[in-house]
Amino acid sequence: MKSTSGSSSLKFPRREPEADLARAEEALFEEMERAAELLQSEDDFGRSGVRHALYACYSFLHVRGLSGQALKPLTDLIASLEDVDEGTLPELFDPKLRPGQIPKRKWSRSARAGETKLYAAACMDALMKNGVSKDEAAARVARFAVGWPRVAGGDIKATTIANWRDELLQSPSTAADRLRFKGIAKILSRGPRAKAHLEEVLRSGPVMTGGVRKKRKSET
């Protein structure tokens, strides 16, 4: 099948489809029917059915070649539903939040807030792997991270970054967050484009968090 990854109209790169359209559609239809059944069989206010439907749509788009970045709205929605299951009100579902408003909560336990911790710690780790001292790496990341898009209002200092990294390194070796942290740090420290990736993350923050940038004191 001919790839469309070279099309100038595409905003994100795409992969060669892993499944033909007919087979992917059939799998999608079957999973959507299963999602509808879950709405009737599970007494969880529809969460199981909705989550199953989202996974089905994600899987269909993934096997048809859509990129990870373009799929992030779906993964954010899935993660927000998981936050709800764990008793956390994610920013995505908080009716009190208004556009451009940083939540008053000092720190958030939502999956989106976790992206800040993961990327900040990974940036620090990458800098250390490139020969920067621990204290300087933490301070350098903190200088950038205070301006990253955020979903909580807590102060981000060098000690904050160092504590986040230590917390992730001390977590179980099979913990999902630790594995993601190690994976991000590897991307930011190895390979011919690692330096450019690291500089981009430091400048812009985690990819598409949907957060709000905290205004610096010099801004009006």
Sequence and secondary structure as in RCSB ss.txt:
>XXXX:A:sequence
MKSTSGSSSLKFPRREPEADLARAEEALFEEMERAAELLQSEDDFGRSGVRHALYACYSFLHVRGLSGQALKPLT
DLIASLEDVDEGTLPELFDPKLRPGQIPKRKWSRSARAGETKLYAAACMDALMKNGVSKDEAAARVARFAVGWPR
VAGGDIKATTIANWRDELLQSPSTAADRLRFKGIAKILSRGPRAKAHLEEVLRSGPVMTGGVRKKRKSET
>XXXX:A:secstr
    TT TT SS     SS HHHHHHHHHHHHHHHHHHHHH  STTHHHHHHHHHHHHHHHHHTT  TTTTHHHH
HHHHHHHHHHTT   GGG TT  TT   SSSS  SHHHHHHHHHHHHHHHHHHHTT  HHHHHHHHHHHHTTSEE
SS     HHHHHHHHHHHHHS TT HHHHHHHHHHHHHHSSTTHHHHHHHHHHH STT   EE   TT  
